[in-house]
């Protein structure tokens, strides 16, 4: 038997009326069989086809679809449906929702804070309109095999750049260093930091003037005040045109008030600007260096703005030999002058041992990576908890597929749930960030705020949230939507043996990150404590320092000292060219018997008075202290132990050292005084008597008396001899503690992030443990009926998590060792990476895991087995 033509059947099935199609087709097939028997197959096929075509003409109509066509998954109605179902699921599973939203919000808060911190770091100094054309004039050279860089410049440098290289610069600014000065107007007297600058500095820095003019510094007796200083000195009255004093000796007229520089700028401490010409005319040593064109005195800084048609590289190449031209005797150190762009000042302020730029940029990368990982931990929680609930949602997936849902709709459903959770978490993270920002700013030494009006912030925030939602929802969406409806509805669906492996991998990733952060935090704080416990070679307790920035203090120094000691509040007092926490002067050109002619020396040099040793409590290992009983001590020197080793001299006491052609006699050797960085070796230093080089007063308080009473008495005496200045003092131990500020900030931030990482990981573990306990309820019931104890059940549920943490510890240890070993190498004086640091970190993570899991394990173990079995 043959069949009729297929195309004819297709026409009939496609265009036949659905109500009569089957009957018509049946009749035609009966006729087709009859025609084959009566007229043959070929004619039967023709008649069949012709009959079908005749039927088509008057009744031709397109076959109406009788299959269900699912609506487009991205239609508004479907999106509303997705969100409605997602919201119901969140409300129905409150604990699950809390863990997911809370964990994600915490991760997003950390990422947001780190993002704001990085934005602040990257936008440093961008307040200035000429940001991309401003630079510092720097120098580098090679000394005894080591490359050094410095921003110290001689006084004639500015004039040289202005005249010889005029076409390459728009502005060249000579500047003093930002230091404390006394500003006074009537009875108002304050210690404020400021600079003496060339007259066109306000134009280069594009000061935002609130009153007066940027050209005010062209008047040699003028001053520009920041808004905060103007308010402190003059209150609400207009300060422009009023006369005031700097350091009780310079009369100046206020010619302008400018907006305070933002906190994230290099010049944030510059609270006033005074003319360079005033500085040069009032300080003899500055005037001498400038007028005599002294190229060997490197005591100032030079700032510059390059011309629009120039580049930093091209100008640096032109000016590189300036120092060599004027100081040919320094050829042995290969000096090179260059420009350091403003964009490098903050993040690339140092150089590593290879001479490459280094600095805070490493912390930008570090915190960026931490932020990504903490957010990843929160995403992992979402993935883990969603897949863990897969068996519960398998029936839902099966029913939805049975009633016509296609996989794309299910994927859309799960992604919509993920995005809804992320949306809630994003809103919550903004609230949390607002609450935490004050504390965060204090720890990080920042003034960061939410960038409400910055579209980039919102684009990044929303874009990042969508990305987070897609990442967090990807695995659940693809995994849950792949369930087969038939198996689920028949009850034969079982999660495979290896279904839990992805979750276990994610848990390992979480705890690897957490353990690495714990190890890192411990080592950072160990390094800080290691440096803090280092001997400093003098007695910091009860030692204060006062700046000698007024002529009255120099004129009445001896009387002031005698009267302070008579009060009983002061044990001793002296002056020096630098406080004990700073070594700001280095010199070469020393000569001694036995010195190698090819040896290029470099010593730290500190000028002190006779009572310096007694005041700071330095400790002699050879010889004696300076004494008024020996007039020859005016040409005496005291060396530290490092200087003796540096010189290679045995028994140096009594031996002669020449400096600048003047012979000095070594009177004593002291234990090393730590005056520079506590993380670096002590520098070779010489101390010499010089009453004319004093810049600070050192005062040793009587520790047997109340500090507040002693300070009150000292202030009264200071006001008597120095009435025009406020009594501003600084405790040396507090100044010393500031040397650890940067490392302590890093350590505190790292510890906060480590705690949050552990908390987020534990939150996910807690949720995961609760689902595992719920899944194994029947098994636990059976085991208890058979005699299992609470301990047996606890170990049953905990051992898998403990194994995962042990694996995490094994992965985290080499990673942490590699990165932290590299970090420690930048410190000359560093701690060791002891084995117990890793052991404590691993045990800590294990203890946290057991505490987290134990609650759910013990809770499951204590359930009545009858109830457990009935629950199934």
TORSE-657310 format. One record per residue (C-alpha): z, y, x. Coordinates in steps of 0.25 Angstrom, whole numbers, padded with zeros to 4 digits, always signed. Last residue first. Layout:
// TORSE-657310
ZYX
...
//
This chain:
// TORSE-657310
+0227+0051+0040
+0239+0060+0037
+0247+0048+0032
+0247+0042+0046
+0253+0055+0052
+0263+0057+0040
+0268+0043+0042
+0269+0045+0057
+0279+0057+0055
+0274+0068+0064
+0282+0070+0077
+0271+0065+0086
+0261+0076+0081
+0271+0087+0083
+0274+0081+0097
+0260+0082+0100
+0257+0095+0094
+0268+0102+0101
+0266+0094+0114
+0251+0099+0116
+0255+0113+0119
+0268+0110+0127
+0260+0099+0135
+0248+0109+0138
+0258+0120+0143
+0265+0109+0152
+0251+0105+0157
+0247+0119+0160
+0260+0122+0167
+0259+0109+0175
+0245+0112+0180
+0249+0127+0184
+0262+0122+0190
+0254+0112+0199
+0243+0122+0203
+0254+0132+0208
+0261+0120+0214
+0250+0117+0223
+0252+0130+0230
+0240+0141+0231
+0246+0149+0243
+0249+0164+0242
+0241+0175+0248
+0242+0186+0259
+0228+0188+0263
+0224+0189+0249
+0209+0187+0245
+0210+0172+0248
+0220+0171+0236
+0208+0172+0226
+0200+0161+0232
+0212+0152+0232
+0213+0156+0217
+0199+0152+0214
+0198+0139+0220
+0213+0134+0217
+0211+0138+0202
+0198+0130+0201
+0204+0118+0209
+0216+0117+0200
+0209+0120+0187
+0202+0107+0186
+0214+0098+0189
+0223+0106+0180
+0212+0105+0169
+0212+0089+0170
+0228+0090+0169
+0227+0098+0157
+0217+0088+0150
+0226+0077+0154
+0238+0084+0147
+0230+0086+0135
+0226+0071+0133
+0241+0067+0136
+0247+0076+0125
+0244+0069+0112
+0248+0055+0117
+0259+0060+0125
+0265+0067+0113
+0263+0054+0104
+0270+0046+0115
+0282+0056+0116
+0283+0056+0101
+0285+0041+0101
+0275+0031+0097
+0281+0019+0089
+0269+0013+0082
+0271+0022+0070
+0271+0034+0080
+0257+0029+0085
+0252+0028+0071
+0256+0042+0068
+0250+0047+0081
+0237+0041+0078
+0237+0046+0064
+0239+0060+0069
+0229+0060+0081
+0220+0070+0075
+0231+0080+0072
+0237+0078+0086
+0224+0081+0092
+0222+0093+0083
+0236+0099+0087
+0233+0096+0102
+0220+0104+0101
+0227+0116+0094
+0238+0116+0105
+0228+0114+0116
+0220+0126+0111
+0232+0135+0111
+0236+0129+0125
+0223+0134+0130
+0225+0148+0124
+0239+0148+0130
+0235+0144+0143
+0224+0154+0144
+0233+0165+0139
+0243+0161+0150
+0232+0161+0160
+0227+0175+0156
+0240+0181+0156
+0243+0175+0170
+0229+0180+0175
+0232+0194+0170
+0246+0194+0176
+0241+0189+0190
+0229+0199+0190
+0239+0210+0187
+0248+0205+0198
+0237+0204+0208
+0233+0219+0205
+0248+0224+0205
+0252+0217+0217
+0252+0229+0226
+0259+0237+0215
+0272+0229+0219
+0272+0236+0232
+0272+0250+0225
+0284+0244+0216
+0291+0240+0229
+0289+0253+0235
+0295+0261+0223
+0287+0274+0220
+0292+0288+0220
+0288+0300+0212
+0298+0312+0213
+0290+0323+0206
+0285+0334+0215
+0288+0349+0216
+0302+0348+0219
+0301+0340+0232
+0313+0343+0240
+0323+0344+0228
+0314+0335+0219
+0315+0324+0230
+0330+0325+0231
+0331+0323+0215
+0321+0312+0215
+0329+0304+0226
+0342+0306+0218
+0335+0300+0205
+0328+0289+0213
+0342+0285+0218
+0348+0285+0204
+0336+0277+0199
+0338+0267+0211
+0352+0265+0209
+0359+0264+0222
+0361+0253+0232
+0346+0252+0234
+0346+0266+0242
+0332+0269+0240
+0322+0269+0252
+0312+0281+0252
+0298+0281+0258
+0291+0295+0257
+0276+0294+0257
+0265+0302+0264
+0270+0304+0278
+0261+0307+0289
+0268+0318+0296
+0281+0311+0299
+0274+0301+0308
+0281+0289+0314
+0272+0277+0316
+0270+0264+0308
+0259+0254+0313
+0253+0244+0303
+0245+0230+0305
+0242+0227+0290
+0251+0216+0283
+0242+0205+0278
+0237+0206+0263
+0242+0202+0250
+0253+0212+0250
+0243+0224+0252
+0247+0235+0261
+0261+0239+0266
+0268+0226+0270
+0277+0230+0281
+0276+0220+0292
+0288+0218+0300
+0291+0229+0310
+0288+0232+0324
+0294+0243+0332
+0293+0255+0341
+0279+0254+0345
+0275+0266+0354
+0264+0275+0350
+0254+0282+0359
+0244+0292+0353
+0229+0291+0356
+0226+0289+0341
+0235+0277+0341
+0241+0271+0354
+0251+0260+0354
+0262+0258+0364
+0272+0247+0366
+0287+0248+0363
+0287+0238+0353
+0274+0229+0353
+0281+0216+0358
+0268+0209+0358
+0255+0216+0354
+0243+0209+0347
+0240+0222+0339
+0238+0215+0326
+0251+0207+0328
+0259+0219+0331
+0252+0226+0319
+0256+0214+0310
+0271+0216+0314
+0271+0230+0310
+0271+0241+0320
+0280+0253+0322
+0275+0265+0330
+0281+0276+0338
+0276+0289+0343
+0286+0297+0335
+0295+0286+0339
+0297+0293+0353
+0308+0301+0346
+0317+0289+0346
+0330+0292+0339
+0322+0295+0327
+0319+0280+0325
+0306+0272+0322
+0311+0258+0319
+0313+0247+0330
+0307+0237+0339
+0303+0223+0334
+0303+0216+0321
+0307+0228+0313
+0308+0228+0297
+0304+0239+0288
+0315+0244+0279
+0307+0254+0271
+0316+0266+0273
+0322+0262+0287
+0308+0260+0292
+0302+0273+0287
+0314+0281+0292
+0307+0287+0305
+0294+0291+0297
+0282+0283+0294
+0267+0284+0297
+0260+0271+0293
+0247+0266+0300
+0240+0253+0297
+0233+0248+0309
+0219+0245+0313
+0214+0241+0327
+0201+0237+0332
+0202+0228+0343
+0191+0229+0354
+0200+0235+0364
+0210+0224+0363
+0224+0230+0362
+0233+0226+0374
+0240+0239+0375
+0239+0247+0362
+0229+0255+0354
+0228+0260+0340
+0215+0266+0335
+0215+0261+0321
+0222+0267+0308
+0226+0262+0294
+0233+0270+0284
+0236+0267+0269
+0246+0256+0270
+0253+0256+0257
+0266+0249+0251
+0275+0255+0262
+0271+0269+0257
+0261+0277+0267
+0262+0288+0277
+0277+0286+0278
+0290+0293+0275
+0305+0290+0276
+0317+0288+0267
+0330+0280+0268
+0342+0275+0260
+0339+0284+0248
+0349+0285+0236
+0360+0290+0245
+0357+0304+0241
+0358+0308+0256
+0346+0299+0259
+0338+0308+0250
+0343+0321+0256
+0339+0316+0270
+0325+0312+0266
+0322+0325+0258
+0327+0333+0270
+0318+0325+0279
+0306+0326+0270
+0307+0341+0266
+0294+0346+0271
+0286+0333+0268
+0292+0331+0254
+0289+0346+0251
+0275+0345+0255
+0272+0336+0244
+0265+0322+0243
+0275+0313+0250
+0274+0302+0241
+0287+0295+0237
+0290+0280+0241
+0302+0271+0236
+0309+0259+0243
+0320+0253+0235
+0316+0239+0238
+0303+0239+0247
+0310+0234+0260
+0300+0232+0271
+0292+0221+0277
+0284+0217+0265
+0287+0202+0264
+0278+0195+0255
+0284+0191+0242
+0275+0200+0234
+0263+0194+0240
+0267+0180+0236
+0271+0184+0223
+0257+0190+0220
+0250+0177+0226
+0259+0168+0217
+0255+0177+0205
+0240+0175+0207
+0243+0160+0210
+0250+0158+0197
+0240+0165+0189
+0228+0157+0195
+0235+0143+0193
+0238+0147+0178
+0223+0152+0176
+0218+0139+0182
+0227+0131+0173
+0222+0139+0161
+0207+0137+0164
+0208+0123+0167
+0217+0122+0154
+0205+0127+0146
+0194+0119+0153
+0202+0106+0151
+0204+0109+0136
+0189+0111+0135
+0186+0098+0142
+0196+0091+0132
+0189+0097+0120
+0175+0093+0125
+0181+0079+0127
+0187+0077+0113
+0174+0072+0107
+0173+0061+0118
+0178+0050+0109
+0170+0055+0098
+0175+0062+0085
+0174+0052+0074
+0165+0053+0062
+0165+0040+0054
+0171+0046+0041
+0159+0044+0033
+0158+0060+0031
+0159+0062+0046
+0149+0052+0050
+0139+0057+0040
+0141+0071+0044
+0139+0070+0058
+0147+0080+0067
+0138+0089+0075
+0143+0102+0069
+0157+0099+0075
+0152+0099+0089
+0142+0110+0089
+0151+0120+0082
+0164+0116+0089
+0157+0117+0102
+0151+0131+0100
+0163+0137+0092
+0170+0142+0105
+0157+0146+0112
+0151+0153+0100
+0164+0160+0096
+0166+0165+0110
+0152+0170+0111
+0154+0177+0097
+0167+0183+0103
+0161+0187+0116
+0150+0194+0108
+0160+0201+0099
+0169+0205+0111
+0157+0209+0120
+0150+0217+0110
+0164+0223+0106
+0167+0227+0120
+0153+0232+0123
+0154+0241+0110
+0165+0249+0117
+0173+0256+0106
+0185+0247+0105
+0186+0244+0120
+0200+0238+0119
+0208+0244+0129
+0211+0243+0144
+0220+0252+0152
+0222+0242+0164
+0233+0238+0173
+0230+0223+0170
+0245+0220+0166
+0247+0233+0158
+0233+0233+0152
+0235+0218+0147
+0249+0223+0141
+0242+0234+0134
+0230+0225+0130
+0238+0214+0124
+0239+0220+0109
+0224+0225+0109
+0219+0212+0115
+0226+0204+0104
+0220+0212+0093
+0206+0211+0100
+0209+0196+0101
+0212+0194+0087
+0199+0200+0083
+0191+0191+0093
+0199+0179+0088
+0195+0181+0073
+0181+0183+0077
+0182+0170+0087
+0187+0162+0075
+0176+0167+0066
+0166+0164+0077
+0171+0149+0079
+0171+0147+0064
+0157+0153+0063
+0153+0144+0074
+0158+0132+0067
+0150+0135+0054
+0137+0139+0062
+0138+0125+0068
+0140+0119+0055
+0128+0127+0049
+0119+0123+0061
+0123+0108+0059
+0118+0108+0045
+0126+0108+0032
+0121+0100+0021
+0132+0095+0013
+0134+0083+0022
+0134+0092+0034
+0146+0100+0028
+0153+0088+0025
+0152+0082+0039
+0156+0095+0045
+0169+0096+0037
+0172+0081+0039
+0171+0084+0054
+0180+0096+0053
+0193+0088+0055
+0186+0080+0066
+0182+0092+0073
+0195+0099+0074
+0196+0096+0089
+0182+0102+0090
+0187+0115+0085
+0200+0115+0092
+0193+0113+0106
+0182+0123+0103
+0192+0134+0099
+0201+0131+0111
+0190+0131+0120
+0186+0145+0115
+0200+0150+0119
+0199+0144+0133
+0185+0150+0134
+0192+0164+0131
+0202+0161+0142
+0190+0157+0152
+0182+0169+0149
+0194+0178+0151
+0197+0171+0164
+0183+0172+0170
+0183+0187+0167
+0197+0188+0173
+0192+0182+0186
+0179+0190+0186
+0186+0204+0184
+0197+0199+0194
+0186+0197+0205
+0180+0211+0202
+0194+0216+0206
+0190+0217+0220
+0180+0212+0230
+0167+0217+0237
+0163+0208+0248
+0168+0210+0263
+0170+0195+0265
+0185+0196+0265
+0184+0202+0251
+0182+0217+0248
+0189+0226+0239
+0187+0236+0227
+0176+0229+0220
+0181+0230+0206
+0186+0244+0206
+0178+0252+0216
+0165+0244+0214
+0159+0252+0203
+0163+0265+0210
+0152+0261+0221
+0157+0259+0235
+0149+0268+0245
+0148+0264+0260
+0153+0268+0274
+0152+0258+0285
+0161+0256+0297
+0156+0246+0307
+0171+0244+0312
+0166+0245+0327
+0158+0258+0323
+0171+0265+0321
+0169+0274+0333
+0157+0280+0327
+0166+0287+0317
+0157+0298+0311
+0144+0290+0311
+0151+0277+0308
+0158+0283+0296
+0145+0287+0290
+0137+0274+0293
+0137+0269+0279
+0132+0282+0272
+0117+0279+0270
+0119+0264+0266
+0130+0268+0257
+0121+0278+0250
+0110+0267+0248
+0120+0257+0243
+0127+0266+0233
+0114+0271+0227
+0108+0284+0227
+0099+0292+0217
+0110+0296+0208
+0118+0302+0220
+0130+0294+0224
+0144+0298+0219
+0155+0298+0230
+0169+0295+0233
+0176+0297+0247
+0190+0293+0250
+0200+0299+0259
+0208+0295+0272
+0199+0290+0282
+0201+0299+0294
+0191+0296+0305
+0180+0304+0300
+0187+0317+0303
+0178+0329+0299
+0188+0339+0305
+0188+0347+0292
+0189+0335+0283
+0200+0327+0291
+0207+0340+0295
+0207+0344+0280
+0213+0331+0276
+0223+0331+0286
+0227+0345+0283
+0229+0342+0268
+0228+0355+0259
+0214+0359+0262
+0208+0345+0261
+0215+0342+0248
+0211+0355+0242
+0197+0352+0246
+0198+0338+0240
+0200+0345+0226
+0211+0339+0217
+0209+0328+0207
+0220+0323+0197
+0225+0310+0190
+0217+0301+0199
+0224+0288+0196
+0212+0283+0187
+0202+0286+0198
+0197+0272+0200
+0194+0270+0185
+0200+0260+0175
+0211+0269+0170
+0202+0280+0165
+0202+0293+0173
+0210+0304+0166
+0201+0315+0159
+0200+0327+0168
+0208+0340+0168
+0202+0352+0176
+0204+0364+0185
+0219+0363+0188
+0222+0373+0199
+0229+0368+0212
+0240+0372+0220
+0243+0362+0231
+0257+0360+0237
+0266+0353+0227
+0258+0340+0228
+0247+0346+0219
+0251+0359+0212
+0247+0366+0199
+0239+0378+0194
+0233+0379+0180
+0218+0381+0177
+0216+0369+0169
+0229+0363+0164
+0227+0366+0149
+0241+0364+0143
+0244+0351+0136
+0254+0346+0147
+0251+0352+0160
+0255+0342+0171
+0255+0329+0163
+0243+0333+0154
+0235+0337+0166
+0239+0324+0173
+0234+0316+0161
+0221+0323+0160
+0218+0322+0174
+0219+0334+0183
+0209+0342+0191
+0214+0350+0202
+0210+0363+0209
+0213+0371+0222
+0200+0368+0229
+0192+0372+0217
+0180+0363+0216
+0189+0353+0210
+0187+0359+0196
+0173+0355+0195
+0176+0345+0185
+0180+0356+0176
+0192+0360+0167
+0197+0352+0155
+0196+0338+0150
+0186+0334+0161
+0180+0320+0161
+0178+0318+0176
+0165+0314+0181
+0170+0307+0193
+0159+0313+0202
+0161+0326+0195
+0176+0326+0196
+0174+0323+0211
+0165+0335+0214
+0177+0343+0220
+0181+0333+0231
+0193+0325+0227
+0208+0326+0230
+0214+0314+0222
+0225+0311+0211
+0238+0304+0208
+0249+0311+0201
+0263+0314+0204
+0268+0324+0193
+0275+0338+0193
+0276+0346+0181
+0286+0358+0184
+0274+0368+0186
+0262+0360+0188
+0263+0349+0198
+0254+0337+0203
+0260+0329+0214
+0251+0319+0221
+0249+0304+0221
+0237+0299+0228
+0222+0295+0224
+0216+0296+0238
+0209+0308+0243
+0194+0311+0239
+0181+0316+0245
+0170+0315+0234
+0155+0314+0237
+0147+0317+0225
+0132+0316+0221
+0129+0308+0234
+0117+0302+0241
+0109+0315+0243
+0121+0322+0250
+0122+0311+0261
+0125+0320+0273
+0132+0331+0266
+0140+0325+0255
+0143+0311+0262
+0147+0318+0275
+0156+0328+0267
+0163+0316+0260
+0165+0308+0273
+0172+0320+0280
+0186+0316+0275
+0186+0301+0280
+0185+0290+0270
+0194+0278+0265
+0187+0269+0256
+0188+0257+0265
+0182+0243+0267
+0186+0233+0278
+0178+0222+0284
+0186+0213+0294
+0182+0209+0308
+0191+0218+0315
+0187+0230+0307
+0174+0230+0300
+0170+0242+0291
+0169+0248+0277
+0169+0261+0272
+0169+0267+0258
+0164+0279+0250
+0168+0277+0236
+0157+0277+0225
+0152+0284+0213
+0138+0282+0207
+0140+0271+0196
+0152+0277+0191
+0146+0291+0190
+0151+0293+0175
+0165+0288+0179
+0172+0280+0168
+0165+0267+0175
+0177+0267+0184
+0181+0253+0180
+0172+0248+0169
+0172+0234+0176
+0187+0233+0176
+0189+0238+0162
+0178+0228+0157
+0185+0217+0164
+0199+0221+0158
+0192+0222+0144
+0186+0208+0146
+0199+0202+0151
+0206+0208+0138
+0195+0203+0129
+0195+0189+0136
+0210+0188+0134
+0209+0192+0120
+0197+0182+0118
+0206+0171+0123
+0217+0175+0114
+0209+0177+0102
+0202+0163+0104
+0216+0156+0105
+0221+0163+0093
+0209+0161+0085
+0208+0146+0089
+0223+0143+0088
+0225+0151+0075
+0213+0144+0069
+0217+0130+0072
+0231+0133+0067
+0226+0140+0054
+0216+0128+0051
+0213+0132+0036
+0211+0147+0039
+0202+0145+0050
+0194+0134+0042
+0193+0144+0030
+0188+0155+0039
+0177+0146+0045
+0173+0141+0031
+0171+0156+0027
+0164+0160+0040
+0154+0149+0039
+0151+0152+0024
+0150+0167+0027
+0140+0163+0038
+0133+0154+0028
+0131+0165+0018
+0126+0175+0029
+0115+0165+0033
+0117+0159+0047
+0117+0144+0043
+0104+0146+0035
+0107+0139+0022
+0105+0123+0021
+0093+0118+0014
+0096+0107+0005
+0084+0098+0002
+0076+0099-0011
+0066+0109-0007
+0057+0112-0018
+0043+0107-0016
+0033+0118-0016
+0025+0118-0029
+0011+0112-0033
+0011+0109-0048
-0003+0114-0051
-0009+0110-0038
+0000+0099-0033
-0003+0088-0043
-0017+0088-0040
-0015+0087-0025
-0006+0075-0027
-0017+0068-0036
-0027+0071-0026
-0019+0064-0015
-0017+0052-0024
-0031+0051-0028
-0036+0052-0013
-0025+0041-0009
-0030+0032-0020
-0044+0034-0016
-0042+0029-0002
-0032+0018-0007
-0041+0011-0017
-0046+0014-0031
-0038+0005-0040
-0027-0001-0032
-0025+0011-0023
-0026+0020-0036
-0014+0012-0042
-0005+0014-0030
-0009+0029-0030
-0006+0030-0045
+0008+0025-0043
+0010+0034-0031
+0005+0046-0040
+0016+0042-0050
+0027+0042-0040
+0023+0055-0034
+0023+0062-0048
+0037+0056-0051
+0043+0060-0037
+0037+0075-0038
+0041+0077-0053
+0054+0086-0051
+0052+0090-0037
+0038+0096-0040
+0028+0091-0030
+0025+0100-0018
+0031+0093-0006
+0032+0079-0011
+0018+0080-0017
+0012+0086-0005
+0019+0076+0004
+0014+0065-0004
+0000+0070-0003
+0001+0072+0012
+0006+0057+0013
-0006+0051+0007
-0003+0040-0003
+0003+0027+0003
-0004+0014+0006
+0000+0000+0000
//
